[in-house]
Amino acid sequence: MQQMKILLLGATGSIGTSACNCIRRFPDNFRIVGLSANNSMEKLGKLVREFSPSAICVGDGCDNSFADAGAFMRVFRGRRGLEEIVEETDFDILLNALVGAVGLRATVAALKRKKRVALANKESLVIGGDLINGLIDKGFGEIVPVDSEHSAILQCMCGENRAAIESIIITASGGPFRDAPLEKLKNATPGDALDHPTWSMGRKITIDSATCMNKGFEVIEAHHLFRLSYNAIRVVIHPQSIIHSMVEFHDGAVMAQMGVPDMELPIQFALSFPHRLPLMGKRLNLAKIKALTFFEPDYERFPCLKLCLDAALTGGTAPAIVNAANEVAVGLFLDERIRYSEIAEIIESALQKHAAGKIDSIESIEQTDSIVRNNLLKRYK
């Protein structure tokens, strides 16, 4: 494969760090041409010195660390800068590892330039899936998923007749509270929720894993990525995190993608697709694991999952309401301003307060997002 120019947004986070590891291994295949970080300027500085990108984007509130970048590197700033760096940088693949709704405009901007988006920012599809699919249907770019679950589904579908697919099964680890007594969840601390048993991830997505909200988001993401009805998408708890997802065909055959829980595999696959590159990491040893177990999710334990699935069926801006309320609630919980049980309560109250509307533009999504956030932030001043 020819060398691909990579624009990496969210470079200093968990996904961005793993992506840099992948890119370092294959300098003949990948070259970083752009980076973004919201506030980790020291980490970004090290990456700039290592990869010499032609452009970077930093948060509005950051210092002037890169003020003297000069002619060799353009410096963009803030939310608008994330869109501008996509619009004005010469790249082949956007790896969107931003966290939250802020990632939507970057995804759309890359698709409008008919680029590949290696998508880790699941919120892009959760809140803007219909808009994104509208662009793709008109020939504007492509999305290759970075999430391990959707990467697994894509790998199982490769070479198969899409018409023969009956359903997909998305696996969930169950997070740190999978087996915890329900009465103890009410007062779980951020430290408890961040102690994930199998994956190493960023703080926000680790909380989403604890509540199982991330699995609701992944159902919506799968619906848009693979054009399947919600009735054809199921979630099962799989504590070992070895089977990353499954595809069931109409003859009863089920294909599963398996591997050790390591995000570098789906990241590398998204960057190199349809090719496969070697990955010198841990290898799966089923004899040592001995058993793989599965069970249905418990909505009493995971009310956020049920709220998200209900919003998905409602459609329109309902998923955007859930996402905005969840981002605020998770932030409040991490700041120890609310109890763990209040995350679901805040999301449910937001759905009751704000009626879902029709999506006809990015602006309509952002307006919903802004209204929900502002109302909640006023409430929790």
C-alpha positions as CSV (number, residue, x, y, z in Angstrom):
1,M,0.0,0.0,0.0
2,Q,1.1,3.6,-0.7
3,Q,2.0,5.9,2.2
4,M,-1.1,7.5,3.6
5,K,-1.1,11.0,5.1
6,I,-2.9,11.0,8.5
7,L,-4.7,13.8,10.2
8,L,-5.1,12.8,13.9
9,L,-7.6,14.7,16.0
10,G,-7.5,13.9,19.7
11,A,-3.8,13.0,19.5
12,T,-3.0,13.0,23.2
13,G,-5.9,10.8,24.4
14,S,-6.1,7.1,24.8
15,I,-7.0,6.4,21.1
16,G,-4.6,9.0,19.9
17,T,-1.7,7.5,21.9
18,S,-2.5,4.0,20.5
19,A,-2.7,5.4,17.0
20,C,0.7,7.0,17.3
21,N,2.1,3.6,18.3
22,C,0.6,2.1,15.1
23,I,2.0,4.8,12.9
24,R,5.5,4.6,14.4
25,R,5.6,0.9,13.4
26,F,4.9,1.6,9.8
27,P,6.7,4.8,8.7
28,D,6.6,3.6,5.0
29,N,2.8,3.3,5.2
30,F,1.7,6.2,7.3
31,R,2.8,9.8,7.9
32,I,1.2,12.2,10.4
33,V,0.5,15.6,8.7
34,G,-1.8,17.1,11.4
35,L,-2.5,16.8,15.1
36,S,-4.9,18.2,17.6
37,A,-5.1,18.4,21.4
38,N,-7.4,20.4,23.6
39,N,-5.2,21.2,26.5
40,S,-2.3,18.6,26.8
41,M,0.3,21.0,25.4
42,E,3.3,19.2,26.8
43,K,2.3,15.9,25.2
44,L,1.4,17.7,21.9
45,G,4.7,19.4,21.9
46,K,6.5,16.0,22.1
47,L,4.4,14.7,19.2
48,V,5.1,17.8,17.1
49,R,8.8,17.4,17.6
50,E,8.6,13.7,16.7
51,F,6.3,13.8,13.7
52,S,6.8,17.4,12.3
53,P,3.1,17.9,11.2
54,S,2.2,20.7,8.8
55,A,-0.7,21.8,11.0
56,I,-2.0,21.5,14.6
57,C,-5.1,22.6,16.4
58,V,-5.2,23.5,20.1
59,G,-7.9,24.5,22.6
60,D,-9.1,28.1,22.9
61,G,-7.8,28.3,26.4
62,C,-4.3,27.1,25.7
63,D,-1.2,29.2,26.1
64,N,0.8,30.5,23.2
65,S,3.2,27.5,23.2
66,F,3.1,27.3,19.5
67,A,2.9,31.0,18.7
68,D,6.4,31.0,17.1
69,A,5.6,28.0,14.9
70,G,6.3,30.1,11.9
71,A,5.9,29.1,8.3
72,F,6.6,25.4,8.8
73,M,3.4,24.7,10.7
74,R,-0.1,26.2,10.8
75,V,-1.8,26.6,14.2
76,F,-5.6,26.4,14.4
77,R,-7.6,27.1,17.6
78,G,-10.8,26.0,19.2
79,R,-13.9,24.2,17.9
80,R,-13.9,26.2,14.7
81,G,-10.2,25.3,14.3
82,L,-11.0,21.6,14.3
83,E,-13.2,22.1,11.3
84,E,-10.7,24.4,9.6
85,I,-7.7,22.0,10.0
86,V,-9.8,19.3,8.2
87,E,-10.8,21.7,5.5
88,E,-7.4,23.2,4.8
89,T,-4.8,20.4,5.5
90,D,-3.6,17.9,2.8
91,F,-4.4,14.5,4.2
92,D,-5.7,11.1,3.1
93,I,-7.3,9.7,6.3
94,L,-8.8,11.6,9.2
95,L,-8.5,9.6,12.4
96,N,-11.2,11.3,14.5
97,A,-10.5,10.4,18.1
98,L,-12.2,13.4,19.6
99,V,-14.5,12.8,22.6
100,G,-18.1,14.0,22.4
101,A,-20.3,16.0,20.1
102,V,-17.5,18.3,19.2
103,G,-16.3,15.6,16.7
104,L,-19.3,15.8,14.4
105,R,-18.2,18.8,12.3
106,A,-14.8,17.4,11.7
107,T,-16.3,14.1,10.4
108,V,-18.6,16.0,8.1
109,A,-15.9,18.3,6.8
110,A,-13.7,15.3,6.0
111,L,-16.5,13.5,4.2
112,K,-17.3,16.6,2.1
113,R,-13.7,16.4,0.9
114,K,-14.3,12.8,-0.1
115,K,-11.8,11.5,2.4
116,R,-11.7,8.3,4.5
117,V,-12.7,8.8,8.2
118,A,-11.3,6.3,10.6
119,L,-13.9,7.0,13.2
120,A,-13.4,6.6,16.9
121,N,-15.7,9.5,17.7
122,K,-18.9,7.5,18.0
123,E,-20.9,10.6,18.9
124,S,-20.6,11.7,15.2
125,L,-22.9,8.8,14.2
126,V,-25.0,8.8,17.4
127,I,-26.2,12.4,16.9
128,G,-25.6,12.9,13.2
129,G,-25.9,9.5,11.6
130,D,-28.6,10.4,9.1
131,L,-26.7,13.4,7.9
132,I,-23.5,11.5,7.5
133,N,-25.1,8.6,5.6
134,G,-26.7,11.2,3.3
135,L,-23.3,12.5,2.4
136,I,-21.9,8.9,1.9
137,D,-24.9,8.0,-0.3
138,K,-24.0,11.0,-2.5
139,G,-20.4,9.7,-2.9
140,F,-18.8,11.9,-0.3
141,G,-16.1,9.8,1.4
142,E,-16.2,6.7,3.5
143,I,-16.2,5.7,7.2
144,V,-14.1,2.8,8.6
145,P,-14.9,2.2,12.2
146,V,-12.3,2.2,14.9
147,D,-14.5,1.0,17.8
148,S,-13.4,-2.6,18.4
149,E,-17.0,-3.8,18.2
150,H,-17.8,-2.2,14.8
151,S,-14.3,-3.2,13.5
152,A,-15.2,-6.8,14.4
153,I,-18.5,-6.6,12.6
154,L,-16.8,-5.1,9.5
155,Q,-14.2,-7.9,9.5
156,C,-17.0,-10.6,9.8
157,M,-18.9,-9.0,6.9
158,C,-15.9,-8.7,4.5
159,G,-16.6,-10.8,1.4
160,E,-20.1,-11.7,2.6
161,N,-23.4,-11.0,0.9
162,R,-25.0,-8.2,3.0
163,A,-28.5,-9.5,2.1
164,A,-27.7,-12.8,3.9
165,I,-27.1,-11.0,7.2
166,E,-29.9,-11.6,9.8
167,S,-28.5,-9.8,12.8
168,I,-25.4,-8.5,14.6
169,I,-24.5,-9.2,18.2
170,I,-22.5,-6.5,20.0
171,T,-20.6,-7.7,23.0
172,A,-20.1,-5.7,26.2
173,S,-17.7,-6.4,29.1
174,G,-20.2,-5.2,31.7
175,G,-17.6,-2.9,33.1
176,P,-16.5,-2.7,36.8
177,F,-20.1,-3.0,38.1
178,R,-21.1,-6.1,36.2
179,D,-21.3,-8.2,39.4
180,A,-21.6,-5.6,42.1
181,P,-24.6,-5.6,44.4
182,L,-27.2,-3.2,43.1
183,E,-27.6,-1.4,46.4
184,K,-23.9,-0.5,46.3
185,L,-24.1,1.2,42.9
186,K,-25.9,4.2,44.2
187,N,-22.8,5.5,46.0
188,A,-20.1,4.2,43.7
189,T,-17.2,6.6,43.4
190,P,-15.4,7.8,40.3
191,G,-12.5,5.6,41.3
192,D,-14.7,2.6,41.4
193,A,-16.2,3.4,38.0
194,L,-12.8,4.0,36.4
195,D,-11.5,0.6,37.5
196,H,-12.3,-1.3,34.2
197,P,-11.6,-5.0,34.4
198,T,-10.4,-5.6,30.8
199,W,-9.9,-2.3,28.8
200,S,-7.6,0.7,29.2
201,M,-9.5,3.7,27.9
202,G,-10.0,7.4,28.5
203,R,-12.0,8.6,31.6
204,K,-15.2,9.6,29.9
205,I,-15.6,6.4,27.9
206,T,-14.6,4.3,30.9
207,I,-17.6,5.8,32.8
208,D,-19.8,5.2,29.8
209,S,-18.6,1.6,29.9
210,A,-19.6,1.3,33.6
211,T,-23.1,2.6,32.9
212,C,-23.3,0.7,29.6
213,M,-24.2,3.9,27.9
214,N,-21.4,3.3,25.5
215,K,-23.2,0.1,24.4
216,G,-26.3,2.0,23.6
217,F,-24.3,4.5,21.5
218,E,-22.7,1.5,19.7
219,V,-26.1,0.1,18.8
220,I,-26.9,3.5,17.2
221,E,-23.5,3.6,15.5
222,A,-24.0,0.1,14.1
223,H,-27.5,1.0,12.9
224,H,-26.0,3.8,10.8
225,L,-22.8,2.1,9.7
226,F,-24.3,-1.2,8.5
227,R,-27.8,0.1,7.6
228,L,-29.5,-2.5,9.8
229,S,-32.8,-2.0,11.7
230,Y,-32.6,-1.8,15.5
231,N,-34.5,-5.1,15.7
232,A,-31.5,-6.7,14.0
233,I,-29.0,-5.5,16.6
234,R,-28.5,-7.2,19.9
235,V,-26.3,-6.6,23.0
236,V,-24.9,-9.4,25.1
237,I,-22.6,-9.2,28.2
238,H,-19.3,-11.0,27.6
239,P,-17.0,-10.5,30.6
240,Q,-13.8,-11.8,29.0
241,S,-13.9,-9.2,26.1
242,I,-12.4,-11.8,23.7
243,I,-15.2,-11.9,21.2
244,H,-15.6,-8.3,20.0
245,S,-18.8,-8.8,18.1
246,M,-20.6,-11.3,16.0
247,V,-22.6,-11.5,12.8
248,E,-25.5,-13.9,12.3
249,F,-26.5,-15.0,8.8
250,H,-29.9,-16.2,7.7
251,D,-28.7,-19.8,7.5
252,G,-28.0,-19.8,11.2
253,A,-24.2,-19.5,10.9
254,V,-22.6,-17.0,13.3
255,M,-19.2,-15.4,12.6
256,A,-17.2,-13.9,15.4
257,Q,-14.0,-11.8,15.5
258,M,-11.8,-12.6,18.4
259,G,-8.7,-11.2,19.9
260,V,-7.0,-9.9,23.0
261,P,-8.6,-6.6,24.2
262,D,-6.1,-4.1,22.6
263,M,-7.3,-1.0,20.7
264,E,-4.2,-1.0,18.5
265,L,-5.7,-3.8,16.3
266,P,-8.9,-2.0,15.3
267,I,-7.0,1.3,14.9
268,Q,-4.4,-0.3,12.6
269,F,-7.1,-2.1,10.7
270,A,-9.1,1.1,10.1
271,L,-5.9,2.9,8.8
272,S,-4.8,0.0,6.5
273,F,-8.2,-1.3,5.3
274,P,-8.7,-3.3,3.1
275,H,-5.1,-4.5,3.8
276,R,-3.8,-6.1,6.9
277,L,-0.5,-5.2,8.5
278,P,1.4,-7.3,11.1
279,L,0.9,-6.4,14.7
280,M,3.5,-7.8,17.1
281,G,1.5,-7.9,20.3
282,K,-0.1,-10.4,22.6
283,R,-1.7,-13.4,20.9
284,L,-5.0,-15.0,21.9
285,N,-4.6,-18.3,23.8
286,L,-8.0,-19.9,24.2
287,A,-6.6,-22.8,26.2
288,K,-5.5,-20.4,28.9
289,I,-8.8,-18.6,28.9
290,K,-10.7,-21.9,29.1
291,A,-14.2,-20.5,29.0
292,L,-16.2,-17.7,27.3
293,T,-19.4,-16.6,28.9
294,F,-22.4,-14.6,27.8
295,F,-25.6,-13.2,29.3
296,E,-28.3,-10.7,28.7
297,P,-27.8,-7.1,30.0
298,D,-29.8,-6.2,33.1
299,Y,-31.6,-2.9,32.6
300,E,-32.0,-2.4,36.4
301,R,-28.2,-2.5,36.6
302,F,-27.8,-0.5,33.4
303,P,-30.6,2.0,33.1
304,C,-28.5,4.2,30.8
305,L,-28.5,1.4,28.2
306,K,-32.3,1.3,28.2
307,L,-32.6,5.1,28.0
308,C,-30.3,5.2,25.0
309,L,-32.0,2.3,23.1
310,D,-35.4,4.0,23.7
311,A,-34.0,7.2,22.3
312,A,-32.7,5.4,19.3
313,L,-36.2,4.1,18.5
314,T,-37.6,7.6,19.0
315,G,-35.1,9.0,16.5
316,G,-34.7,12.6,15.4
317,T,-32.8,14.6,18.0
318,A,-33.5,12.2,20.8
319,P,-30.0,10.6,20.7
320,A,-28.5,14.1,20.7
321,I,-30.5,14.8,23.9
322,V,-29.2,11.7,25.5
323,N,-25.6,12.4,24.4
324,A,-25.6,16.0,25.7
325,A,-27.2,15.0,29.0
326,N,-24.8,12.1,29.4
327,E,-21.7,14.3,28.7
328,V,-22.8,16.8,31.3
329,A,-23.8,14.1,33.8
330,V,-20.5,12.1,33.4
331,G,-18.5,15.4,33.9
332,L,-20.5,16.1,37.1
333,F,-19.9,12.6,38.4
334,L,-16.1,12.7,37.7
335,D,-16.0,16.1,39.5
336,E,-17.8,14.3,42.4
337,R,-20.8,16.7,42.3
338,I,-23.4,14.0,41.8
339,R,-23.8,10.4,42.8
340,Y,-23.4,7.6,40.3
341,S,-27.1,6.8,40.3
342,E,-27.9,10.4,39.3
343,I,-26.2,9.9,35.8
344,A,-29.3,8.0,34.6
345,E,-31.7,10.3,36.4
346,I,-30.3,13.4,34.7
347,I,-30.5,11.7,31.3
348,E,-34.1,10.6,31.9
349,S,-35.1,14.0,33.1
350,A,-33.6,15.6,30.0
351,L,-35.6,13.3,27.7
352,Q,-38.7,14.2,29.6
353,K,-38.1,17.9,29.4
354,H,-36.9,18.2,25.8
355,A,-39.1,16.9,22.9
356,A,-37.3,15.2,20.1
357,G,-37.3,17.2,16.9
358,K,-36.4,16.5,13.3
359,I,-32.8,16.7,12.1
360,D,-32.4,18.7,8.9
361,S,-28.9,20.2,9.5
362,I,-25.9,20.2,11.7
363,E,-27.2,23.4,13.2
364,S,-30.4,21.7,14.4
365,I,-28.3,19.0,16.1
366,E,-26.1,21.7,17.7
367,Q,-29.0,23.7,18.8
368,T,-30.5,20.7,20.6
369,D,-27.1,19.9,22.2
370,S,-26.6,23.5,23.4
371,I,-30.1,23.8,24.9
372,V,-29.8,20.6,26.8
373,R,-26.3,21.3,28.1
374,N,-27.1,24.9,29.1
375,N,-30.2,23.9,31.0
376,L,-28.3,21.2,32.9
377,L,-25.3,23.5,33.6
378,K,-27.6,26.2,35.0
379,R,-29.2,23.5,37.3
380,Y,-25.9,22.4,38.6
381,K,-24.1,25.7,38.9
